[in-house]
């Protein structure tokens, strides 16, 4: 560790937009976020948390890891599920790279986004059937096609 590591600043190089994930339809979605650090060579860790409504943070449960696959070696994240029971769930996800010996609030470079899981069948917009104004049926042609006699 270098003497500068406590002051290391970790910054995300982009953002992850909030995502509405259509269960089954969307399939695998992958993110490979990137960060910069102000001090080269400081030890780092990659972490993922779920932010609850009261703003507390928890590690992912087995329920959530069935949907989210996180790689702690590079901070990448895969999202994939076919579980329609998740319809309507909204999870706030926080991915971050942490400078292990950092002591400042800037020791964490954070990507935070909302993941909304929906069953597209329940969220489809239904429209009334449109019938033609006039319809003509040729009864004679129908019978000749079926071989029926009058």
OpenMM code with the backbone's topology and positions (N, CA, C; nanometers):
from openmm import Vec3, app, unit

residues = "UNK UNK UNK UNK UNK UNK UNK UNK UNK UNK UNK UNK UNK UNK UNK UNK UNK UNK UNK UNK UNK UNK UNK UNK UNK UNK UNK UNK UNK UNK UNK UNK UNK UNK UNK UNK UNK UNK UNK UNK UNK UNK UNK UNK UNK UNK UNK UNK UNK UNK UNK UNK UNK UNK UNK UNK UNK UNK UNK UNK UNK UNK UNK UNK UNK UNK UNK UNK UNK UNK UNK UNK UNK UNK UNK UNK UNK UNK UNK UNK UNK UNK UNK UNK UNK UNK UNK UNK UNK UNK UNK UNK UNK UNK UNK UNK UNK UNK UNK UNK UNK UNK UNK UNK UNK UNK UNK UNK UNK UNK UNK UNK UNK UNK UNK UNK UNK UNK UNK UNK UNK UNK UNK UNK UNK UNK UNK UNK UNK UNK UNK UNK UNK UNK UNK UNK UNK UNK UNK UNK UNK UNK UNK UNK UNK UNK UNK UNK UNK UNK".split()
positions = [
    Vec3(0.0841, -0.1176, 0.0000),
    Vec3(0.0000, 0.0000, 0.0000),
    Vec3(0.0885, 0.1237, 0.0000),
    Vec3(0.0491, 0.2207, -0.0830),
    Vec3(0.1242, 0.3456, -0.0837),
    Vec3(0.0628, 0.4407, 0.0189),
    Vec3(0.1395, 0.5404, 0.0595),
    Vec3(0.0908, 0.6378, 0.1579),
    Vec3(-0.0278, 0.7183, 0.1073),
    Vec3(-0.0474, 0.7218, -0.0234),
    Vec3(-0.1560, 0.8016, -0.0798),
    Vec3(-0.2899, 0.7282, -0.0804),
    Vec3(-0.2925, 0.5976, -0.0537),
    Vec3(-0.4169, 0.5198, -0.0643),
    Vec3(-0.5319, 0.5716, 0.0217),
    Vec3(-0.5101, 0.6226, 0.1429),
    Vec3(-0.6248, 0.6743, 0.2179),
    Vec3(-0.6978, 0.7888, 0.1465),
    Vec3(-0.6309, 0.8589, 0.0583),
    Vec3(-0.6936, 0.9689, -0.0152),
    Vec3(-0.7388, 0.9318, -0.1555),
    Vec3(-0.7346, 0.8036, -0.1897),
    Vec3(-0.7722, 0.7575, -0.3237),
    Vec3(-0.9165, 0.7968, -0.3558),
    Vec3(-0.9359, 0.8468, -0.4758),
    Vec3(-1.0694, 0.8858, -0.5237),
    Vec3(-1.1086, 0.7890, -0.6350),
    Vec3(-1.2229, 0.7219, -0.6167),
    Vec3(-1.2733, 0.6287, -0.7171),
    Vec3(-1.3964, 0.6920, -0.7800),
    Vec3(-1.3996, 0.6970, -0.9135),
    Vec3(-1.5108, 0.7615, -0.9840),
    Vec3(-1.5635, 0.6706, -1.0943),
    Vec3(-1.6956, 0.6613, -1.1078),
    Vec3(-1.7512, 0.5864, -1.2212),
    Vec3(-1.7259, 0.6656, -1.3494),
    Vec3(-1.7074, 0.5955, -1.4601),
    Vec3(-1.6826, 0.6643, -1.5873),
    Vec3(-1.8101, 0.6819, -1.6691),
    Vec3(-1.9219, 0.6393, -1.6165),
    Vec3(-2.0487, 0.6525, -1.6884),
    Vec3(-2.1639, 0.6411, -1.5914),
    Vec3(-2.2757, 0.5903, -1.6408),
    Vec3(-2.3947, 0.5710, -1.5580),
    Vec3(-2.4708, 0.4494, -1.6106),
    Vec3(-2.5509, 0.3918, -1.5240),
    Vec3(-2.6433, 0.2862, -1.5650),
    Vec3(-2.7830, 0.3429, -1.5454),
    Vec3(-2.8578, 0.3524, -1.6534),
    Vec3(-2.9924, 0.4093, -1.6463),
    Vec3(-3.0868, 0.3109, -1.5782),
    Vec3(-3.1921, 0.3650, -1.5165),
    Vec3(-3.2957, 0.2788, -1.4607),
    Vec3(-3.3456, 0.1859, -1.5709),
    Vec3(-3.3787, 0.0628, -1.5329),
    Vec3(-3.4132, -0.0394, -1.6305),
    Vec3(-3.5469, -0.1029, -1.5964),
    Vec3(-3.6344, -0.1130, -1.6958),
    Vec3(-3.7548, -0.1943, -1.6841),
    Vec3(-3.7261, -0.3238, -1.7582),
    Vec3(-3.7179, -0.4321, -1.6828),
    Vec3(-3.6820, -0.5623, -1.7376),
    Vec3(-3.8093, -0.6420, -1.7620),
    Vec3(-3.8315, -0.6797, -1.8877),
    Vec3(-3.9484, -0.7604, -1.9237),
    Vec3(-3.9120, -0.9084, -1.9064),
    Vec3(-3.9720, -0.9695, -1.8042),
    Vec3(-3.9421, -1.1082, -1.7687),
    Vec3(-3.9611, -1.1974, -1.8916),
    Vec3(-3.8686, -1.2847, -1.9140),
    Vec3(-3.8574, -1.3793, -2.0259),
    Vec3(-3.8210, -1.3072, -2.1557),
    Vec3(-3.8917, -1.2010, -2.1935),
    Vec3(-3.8686, -1.1334, -2.3222),
    Vec3(-3.7288, -1.0756, -2.3350),
    Vec3(-3.6775, -1.0117, -2.2289),
    Vec3(-3.5503, -0.9412, -2.2397),
    Vec3(-3.4283, -1.0322, -2.2365),
    Vec3(-3.4404, -1.1498, -2.1779),
    Vec3(-3.3255, -1.2405, -2.1727),
    Vec3(-3.2100, -1.1804, -2.0944),
    Vec3(-3.0890, -1.2212, -2.1284),
    Vec3(-2.9697, -1.1786, -2.0557),
    Vec3(-2.9330, -1.0343, -2.0905),
    Vec3(-2.9191, -0.9525, -1.9864),
    Vec3(-2.8685, -0.8159, -2.0019),
    Vec3(-2.7427, -0.8067, -1.9164),
    Vec3(-2.6334, -0.7599, -1.9764),
    Vec3(-2.5050, -0.7522, -1.9066),
    Vec3(-2.4546, -0.6095, -1.8988),
    Vec3(-2.3944, -0.5785, -1.7854),
    Vec3(-2.3289, -0.4495, -1.7652),
    Vec3(-2.1850, -0.4759, -1.7226),
    Vec3(-2.0925, -0.4000, -1.7811),
    Vec3(-1.9536, -0.4039, -1.7388),
    Vec3(-1.9120, -0.2600, -1.7091),
    Vec3(-1.9448, -0.2130, -1.5890),
    Vec3(-1.9121, -0.0745, -1.5551),
    Vec3(-1.7611, -0.0552, -1.5400),
    Vec3(-1.7187, 0.0685, -1.5561),
    Vec3(-1.5766, 0.1008, -1.5421),
    Vec3(-1.5618, 0.2200, -1.4483),
    Vec3(-1.4447, 0.2297, -1.3884),
    Vec3(-1.4143, 0.3348, -1.2932),
    Vec3(-1.2732, 0.3877, -1.3170),
    Vec3(-1.2457, 0.5039, -1.2623),
    Vec3(-1.1091, 0.5557, -1.2572),
    Vec3(-1.0703, 0.5690, -1.1100),
    Vec3(-0.9413, 0.5648, -1.0835),
    Vec3(-0.8898, 0.5878, -0.9480),
    Vec3(-0.7817, 0.6950, -0.9559),
    Vec3(-0.7683, 0.7696, -0.8482),
    Vec3(-0.6691, 0.8778, -0.8500),
    Vec3(-0.5294, 0.8290, -0.8096),
    Vec3(-0.5234, 0.7145, -0.7411),
    Vec3(-0.3938, 0.6616, -0.6978),
    Vec3(-0.3780, 0.5207, -0.7549),
    Vec3(-0.2802, 0.5043, -0.8417),
    Vec3(-0.2567, 0.3742, -0.9034),
    Vec3(-0.1985, 0.2761, -0.8023),
    Vec3(-0.2475, 0.1523, -0.8073),
    Vec3(-0.1892, 0.0464, -0.7257),
    Vec3(-0.2547, 0.0237, -0.5907),
    Vec3(-0.3521, 0.1028, -0.5532),
    Vec3(-0.4192, 0.0792, -0.4254),
    Vec3(-0.5113, -0.0413, -0.4379),
    Vec3(-0.5185, -0.1238, -0.3338),
    Vec3(-0.6083, -0.2387, -0.3396),
    Vec3(-0.7543, -0.1941, -0.3501),
    Vec3(-0.8323, -0.2722, -0.4241),
    Vec3(-0.9734, -0.2378, -0.4450),
    Vec3(-1.0605, -0.3619, -0.4264),
    Vec3(-1.1888, -0.3374, -0.4049),
    Vec3(-1.2885, -0.4447, -0.4047),
    Vec3(-1.4082, -0.3955, -0.4849),
    Vec3(-1.4793, -0.4895, -0.5433),
    Vec3(-1.6034, -0.4601, -0.6133),
    Vec3(-1.7162, -0.5172, -0.5292),
    Vec3(-1.8232, -0.4407, -0.5130),
    Vec3(-1.9334, -0.4851, -0.4290),
    Vec3(-2.0671, -0.4510, -0.4928),
    Vec3(-2.1701, -0.5222, -0.4469),
    Vec3(-2.3062, -0.4958, -0.4903),
    Vec3(-2.3939, -0.4968, -0.3658),
    Vec3(-2.4902, -0.4063, -0.3639),
    Vec3(-2.5856, -0.3993, -0.2537),
    Vec3(-2.7228, -0.3664, -0.3108),
    Vec3(-2.8227, -0.3962, -0.2321),
    Vec3(-2.9587, -0.3519, -0.2633),
    Vec3(-2.9934, -0.2437, -0.1632),
    Vec3(-3.0438, -0.1310, -0.2145),
    Vec3(-3.0812, -0.0189, -0.1300),
    Vec3(-3.2312, -0.0305, -0.1018),
    Vec3(-3.2669, -0.0341, 0.0254),
    Vec3(-3.4067, -0.0477, 0.0646),
    Vec3(-3.4751, 0.0890, 0.0722),
    Vec3(-3.6061, 0.0874, 0.0906),
    Vec3(-3.6846, 0.2115, 0.0935),
    Vec3(-3.6367, 0.3073, 0.2022),
    Vec3(-3.5879, 0.2533, 0.3137),
    Vec3(-3.5393, 0.3400, 0.4225),
    Vec3(-3.3941, 0.3837, 0.4002),
    Vec3(-3.3408, 0.3561, 0.2804),
    Vec3(-3.2049, 0.3896, 0.2368),
    Vec3(-3.0962, 0.3050, 0.3017),
    Vec3(-3.1338, 0.2040, 0.3803),
    Vec3(-3.0331, 0.1112, 0.4304),
    Vec3(-2.9908, 0.0203, 0.3147),
    Vec3(-2.8731, -0.0374, 0.3284),
    Vec3(-2.8182, -0.1231, 0.2235),
    Vec3(-2.7988, -0.2635, 0.2774),
    Vec3(-2.8335, -0.3629, 0.1938),
    Vec3(-2.8164, -0.5027, 0.2323),
    Vec3(-2.7415, -0.5766, 0.1222),
    Vec3(-2.6734, -0.6839, 0.1615),
    Vec3(-2.6143, -0.7711, 0.0602),
    Vec3(-2.7293, -0.8468, -0.0066),
    Vec3(-2.7051, -0.8939, -0.1265),
    Vec3(-2.8108, -0.9627, -0.2002),
    Vec3(-2.8481, -1.0943, -0.1329),
    Vec3(-2.9778, -1.1214, -0.1324),
    Vec3(-3.0281, -1.2478, -0.0794),
    Vec3(-3.0276, -1.3518, -0.1911),
    Vec3(-3.0545, -1.4769, -0.1560),
    Vec3(-3.0637, -1.5833, -0.2563),
    Vec3(-3.1748, -1.5523, -0.3558),
    Vec3(-3.2803, -1.4901, -0.3094),
    Vec3(-3.3925, -1.4492, -0.3944),
    Vec3(-3.3438, -1.3551, -0.5044),
    Vec3(-3.2580, -1.2606, -0.4686),
    Vec3(-3.2069, -1.1620, -0.5641),
    Vec3(-3.0945, -1.2184, -0.6513),
    Vec3(-3.0121, -1.3055, -0.5948),
    Vec3(-2.9035, -1.3617, -0.6753),
    Vec3(-2.9549, -1.4621, -0.7786),
    Vec3(-3.0808, -1.5010, -0.7679),
    Vec3(-3.1415, -1.5836, -0.8727),
    Vec3(-3.1659, -1.5003, -0.9987),
    Vec3(-3.1675, -1.3684, -0.9837),
    Vec3(-3.1901, -1.2757, -1.0948),
    Vec3(-3.0607, -1.2041, -1.1341),
    Vec3(-2.9810, -1.1677, -1.0355),
    Vec3(-2.8608, -1.0873, -1.0555),
    Vec3(-2.7358, -1.1712, -1.0312),
    Vec3(-2.6486, -1.1769, -1.1314),
    Vec3(-2.5209, -1.2467, -1.1168),
    Vec3(-2.4109, -1.1414, -1.1187),
    Vec3(-2.3448, -1.1259, -1.0056),
    Vec3(-2.2422, -1.0235, -0.9878),
    Vec3(-2.1042, -1.0887, -0.9873),
    Vec3(-2.0109, -1.0278, -1.0583),
    Vec3(-1.8731, -1.0764, -1.0620),
    Vec3(-1.7869, -0.9839, -0.9760),
    Vec3(-1.7419, -1.0355, -0.8622),
    Vec3(-1.6649, -0.9531, -0.7682),
    Vec3(-1.5209, -0.9294, -0.8133),
    Vec3(-1.4797, -0.9856, -0.9276),
    Vec3(-1.3442, -0.9616, -0.9767),
    Vec3(-1.3349, -0.8406, -1.0689),
    Vec3(-1.4502, -0.7995, -1.1279),
    Vec3(-1.4467, -0.6830, -1.2170),
    Vec3(-1.5691, -0.5917, -1.2044),
    Vec3(-1.6635, -0.6264, -1.1176),
    Vec3(-1.7807, -0.5428, -1.0961),
    Vec3(-1.8891, -0.5587, -1.2001),
    Vec3(-1.8772, -0.6583, -1.2878),
    Vec3(-1.9786, -0.6745, -1.3923),
    Vec3(-2.1050, -0.7388, -1.3347),
    Vec3(-2.2152, -0.7174, -1.4033),
    Vec3(-2.3449, -0.7643, -1.3560),
    Vec3(-2.4257, -0.8181, -1.4721),
    Vec3(-2.4860, -0.9367, -1.4522),
    Vec3(-2.5793, -0.9941, -1.5486),
    Vec3(-2.7177, -0.9986, -1.4843),
    Vec3(-2.8178, -0.9653, -1.5644),
    Vec3(-2.9571, -0.9704, -1.5202),
    Vec3(-3.0290, -1.0685, -1.6106),
    Vec3(-3.0989, -1.1652, -1.5493),
    Vec3(-3.1719, -1.2631, -1.6294),
    Vec3(-3.2706, -1.3370, -1.5400),
    Vec3(-3.3964, -1.3437, -1.5821),
    Vec3(-3.4952, -1.4214, -1.5073),
    Vec3(-3.6126, -1.4576, -1.5966),
    Vec3(-3.6770, -1.5666, -1.5608),
    Vec3(-3.8025, -1.6048, -1.6252),
    Vec3(-3.9107, -1.6235, -1.5188),
    Vec3(-3.8840, -1.5754, -1.3978),
    Vec3(-3.9747, -1.5918, -1.2850),
    Vec3(-4.0829, -1.4838, -1.2864),
    Vec3(-4.2002, -1.5202, -1.3362),
    Vec3(-4.3091, -1.4235, -1.3482),
    Vec3(-4.3646, -1.3796, -1.2127),
    Vec3(-4.3301, -1.4503, -1.1065),
    Vec3(-4.3737, -1.4094, -0.9723),
    Vec3(-4.3068, -1.2779, -0.9298),
    Vec3(-4.2031, -1.2359, -1.0014),
    Vec3(-4.1330, -1.1107, -0.9698),
    Vec3(-4.2021, -0.9877, -1.0276),
    Vec3(-4.3121, -1.0070, -1.0988),
    Vec3(-4.3834, -0.8960, -1.1615),
    Vec3(-4.4125, -0.7859, -1.0598),
    Vec3(-4.3720, -0.6649, -1.0931),
    Vec3(-4.3981, -0.5496, -1.0083),
    Vec3(-4.2888, -0.5194, -0.9074),
    Vec3(-4.1894, -0.6057, -0.8935),
    Vec3(-4.0784, -0.5801, -0.8007),
    Vec3(-3.9944, -0.4641, -0.8538),
    Vec3(-3.9535, -0.3752, -0.7647),
    Vec3(-3.8619, -0.2664, -0.7990),
    Vec3(-3.7464, -0.2726, -0.6999),
    Vec3(-3.6269, -0.2941, -0.7519),
    Vec3(-3.5078, -0.3037, -0.6690),
    Vec3(-3.4135, -0.1897, -0.7032),
    Vec3(-3.3635, -0.1209, -0.6025),
    Vec3(-3.2584, -0.0217, -0.6240),
    Vec3(-3.1256, -0.0939, -0.6016),
    Vec3(-3.0456, -0.0964, -0.7058),
    Vec3(-2.9191, -0.1698, -0.7046),
    Vec3(-2.8030, -0.0709, -0.7020),
    Vec3(-2.7058, -0.1021, -0.6185),
    Vec3(-2.5861, -0.0180, -0.6053),
    Vec3(-2.4640, -0.1059, -0.6335),
    Vec3(-2.3938, -0.0745, -0.7413),
    Vec3(-2.2660, -0.1391, -0.7748),
    Vec3(-2.1561, -0.0397, -0.7404),
    Vec3(-2.0507, -0.0872, -0.6784),
    Vec3(-1.9431, 0.0071, -0.6531),
    Vec3(-1.8070, -0.0586, -0.6459),
    Vec3(-1.7096, 0.0244, -0.6768),
    Vec3(-1.5694, -0.0114, -0.6627),
    Vec3(-1.5193, 0.0683, -0.5434),
    Vec3(-1.4574, -0.0008, -0.4490),
    Vec3(-1.4112, 0.0629, -0.3251),
    Vec3(-1.2591, 0.0544, -0.3157),
    Vec3(-1.1987, 0.1682, -0.2853),
    Vec3(-1.0565, 0.1707, -0.2553),
    Vec3(-1.0421, 0.1189, -0.1119),
    Vec3(-0.9826, 0.0018, -0.0949),
    Vec3(-0.9828, -0.0706, 0.0323),
    Vec3(-0.9337, 0.0134, 0.1493),
    Vec3(-0.8295, 0.0921, 0.1285),
    Vec3(-0.7731, 0.1710, 0.2384),
    Vec3(-0.8165, 0.3170, 0.2333),
    Vec3(-0.9126, 0.3475, 0.1491),
    Vec3(-0.9621, 0.4841, 0.1412),
    Vec3(-1.0311, 0.5246, 0.2708),
    Vec3(-1.0207, 0.6508, 0.3050),
    Vec3(-1.0835, 0.7008, 0.4271),
    Vec3(-1.1814, 0.8142, 0.3988),
    Vec3(-1.1925, 0.8530, 0.2753),
    Vec3(-1.2805, 0.9633, 0.2379),
    Vec3(-1.4090, 0.9081, 0.1759),
    Vec3(-1.5166, 0.9873, 0.1729),
    Vec3(-1.6392, 0.9415, 0.1054),
    Vec3(-1.6151, 0.9088, -0.0421),
    Vec3(-1.5102, 0.9647, -0.1006),
    Vec3(-1.4786, 0.9413, -0.2414),
    Vec3(-1.4078, 0.8083, -0.2652),
    Vec3(-1.3949, 0.7255, -0.1605),
    Vec3(-1.3296, 0.5949, -0.1773),
    Vec3(-1.4186, 0.4974, -0.2536),
    Vec3(-1.5484, 0.5310, -0.2701),
    Vec3(-1.6424, 0.4473, -0.3435),
    Vec3(-1.6847, 0.5164, -0.4725),
    Vec3(-1.6649, 0.4465, -0.5847),
    Vec3(-1.7214, 0.4912, -0.7120),
    Vec3(-1.8508, 0.4141, -0.7320),
    Vec3(-1.9632, 0.4842, -0.7424),
    Vec3(-2.0942, 0.4196, -0.7335),
    Vec3(-2.1739, 0.4302, -0.8630),
    Vec3(-2.2318, 0.3178, -0.9019),
    Vec3(-2.3364, 0.3118, -1.0041),
    Vec3(-2.4631, 0.2690, -0.9298),
    Vec3(-2.5664, 0.3496, -0.9371),
    Vec3(-2.6918, 0.3138, -0.8704),
    Vec3(-2.8070, 0.3305, -0.9686),
    Vec3(-2.8963, 0.2309, -0.9723),
    Vec3(-3.0088, 0.2357, -1.0648),
    Vec3(-3.1240, 0.1530, -1.0100),
    Vec3(-3.2435, 0.1816, -1.0601),
    Vec3(-3.3619, 0.1042, -1.0240),
    Vec3(-3.3865, -0.0015, -1.1304),
    Vec3(-3.4139, -0.1222, -1.0855),
    Vec3(-3.4482, -0.2335, -1.1719),
    Vec3(-3.5940, -0.2678, -1.1449),
    Vec3(-3.6796, -0.2466, -1.2454),
    Vec3(-3.8208, -0.2791, -1.2341),
    Vec3(-3.8461, -0.4049, -1.3156),
    Vec3(-3.9010, -0.5060, -1.2515),
    Vec3(-3.9274, -0.6345, -1.3159),
    Vec3(-4.0755, -0.6434, -1.3493),
    Vec3(-4.1062, -0.6683, -1.4768),
    Vec3(-4.2466, -0.6781, -1.5154),
    Vec3(-4.2716, -0.8012, -1.6013),
    Vec3(-4.3919, -0.8548, -1.5871),
    Vec3(-4.4408, -0.9600, -1.6754),
    Vec3(-4.5105, -0.8873, -1.7894),
    Vec3(-4.4564, -0.8906, -1.9116),
    Vec3(-4.5142, -0.8115, -2.0202),
    Vec3(-4.6598, -0.8467, -2.0496),
    Vec3(-4.7033, -0.9669, -2.0162),
    Vec3(-4.8433, -1.0037, -2.0416),
    Vec3(-4.9389, -0.9170, -1.9599),
    Vec3(-4.9017, -0.8891, -1.8357),
    Vec3(-4.9886, -0.8090, -1.7490),
    Vec3(-4.9818, -0.6609, -1.7819),
    Vec3(-4.8806, -0.6207, -1.8524),
    Vec3(-4.8611, -0.4786, -1.8797),
    Vec3(-4.8863, -0.4435, -2.0267),
    Vec3(-4.9490, -0.5342, -2.1000),
    Vec3(-4.9813, -0.5088, -2.2406),
    Vec3(-5.1012, -0.4163, -2.2496),
    Vec3(-5.1029, -0.3356, -2.3523),
    Vec3(-5.2177, -0.2504, -2.3780),
    Vec3(-5.3092, -0.3231, -2.4758),
    Vec3(-5.4279, -0.3546, -2.4289),
    Vec3(-5.5235, -0.4253, -2.5133),
    Vec3(-5.6043, -0.3244, -2.5941),
    Vec3(-5.6337, -0.3587, -2.7180),
    Vec3(-5.7147, -0.2719, -2.8039),
    Vec3(-5.8311, -0.3529, -2.8588),
    Vec3(-5.9398, -0.2840, -2.8841),
    Vec3(-6.0584, -0.3508, -2.9377),
    Vec3(-6.0306, -0.3986, -3.0797),
    Vec3(-6.0963, -0.5085, -3.1161),
    Vec3(-6.0837, -0.5602, -3.2520),
    Vec3(-6.1468, -0.4612, -3.3497),
    Vec3(-6.0899, -0.4529, -3.4668),
    Vec3(-6.1436, -0.3657, -3.5710),
    Vec3(-6.2009, -0.4539, -3.6811),
    Vec3(-6.3313, -0.4398, -3.7013),
    Vec3(-6.3994, -0.5190, -3.8040),
    Vec3(-6.4236, -0.4299, -3.9255),
    Vec3(-6.4231, -0.4890, -4.0453),
    Vec3(-6.4519, -0.4080, -4.1645),
    Vec3(-6.5969, -0.3601, -4.1603),
    Vec3(-6.6211, -0.2468, -4.2250),
    Vec3(-6.7569, -0.1902, -4.2265),
    Vec3(-6.8557, -0.2805, -4.2991),
    Vec3(-6.8131, -0.3412, -4.4055),
    Vec3(-6.9033, -0.4274, -4.4817),
    Vec3(-6.8334, -0.5600, -4.5067),
    Vec3(-6.9135, -0.6647, -4.5111),
    Vec3(-6.8569, -0.7960, -4.5333),
    Vec3(-6.9500, -0.8711, -4.6274),
    Vec3(-6.8942, -0.9264, -4.7326),
    Vec3(-6.9743, -1.0007, -4.8301),
    Vec3(-6.9253, -1.1439, -4.8338),
    Vec3(-7.0206, -1.2371, -4.8283),
    Vec3(-6.9872, -1.3787, -4.8336),
    Vec3(-7.0640, -1.4402, -4.9490),
    Vec3(-6.9959, -1.5021, -5.0402),
    Vec3(-7.0584, -1.5644, -5.1559),
    Vec3(-7.0958, -1.7072, -5.1184),
    Vec3(-7.2241, -1.7285, -5.0874),
    Vec3(-7.2701, -1.8605, -5.0442),
    Vec3(-7.2522, -1.9659, -5.1527),
    Vec3(-7.2725, -1.9285, -5.2801),
    Vec3(-7.2598, -2.0259, -5.3874),
    Vec3(-7.1169, -2.0758, -5.3995),
    Vec3(-7.0214, -1.9835, -5.3866),
    Vec3(-6.8817, -2.0247, -5.3963),
    Vec3(-6.8438, -2.1125, -5.2769),
    Vec3(-6.8960, -2.0853, -5.1598),
    Vec3(-6.8681, -2.1665, -5.0406),
    Vec3(-6.9116, -2.3080, -5.0609),
    Vec3(-7.0316, -2.3285, -5.1187),
    Vec3(-7.0823, -2.4644, -5.1369),
    Vec3(-7.0060, -2.5380, -5.2439),
    Vec3(-6.9667, -2.4662, -5.3497),
    Vec3(-6.8939, -2.5350, -5.4561),
    Vec3(-6.7554, -2.5768, -5.4069),
    Vec3(-6.7008, -2.5056, -5.3106),
    Vec3(-6.5695, -2.5409, -5.2585),
    Vec3(-6.5794, -2.6628, -5.1661),
    Vec3(-6.6913, -2.6796, -5.1011),
    Vec3(-6.7030, -2.7922, -5.0069),
    Vec3(-6.7656, -2.9142, -5.0733),
    Vec3(-6.8209, -2.8972, -5.1951),
    Vec3(-6.8836, -3.0069, -5.2664),
    Vec3(-7.0281, -3.0310, -5.2223),
    Vec3(-7.0816, -2.9405, -5.1418),
    Vec3(-7.2200, -2.9588, -5.0959),
    Vec3(-7.3158, -2.9144, -5.2054),
    Vec3(-7.4257, -2.9805, -5.2144),
    Vec3(-7.5282, -2.9460, -5.3140),
    Vec3(-7.6448, -2.8793, -5.2447),
    Vec3(-7.7149, -2.7977, -5.3225),
    Vec3(-7.8321, -2.7308, -5.2662),
    Vec3(-7.9565, -2.8054, -5.2968),
] * unit.nanometer
topology = app.Topology()
chain = topology.addChain("A")
for resn in residues:
    res = topology.addResidue(resn, chain)
    for name in ("N", "CA", "C"):
        topology.addAtom(name, app.Element.getBySymbol(name[0]), res)
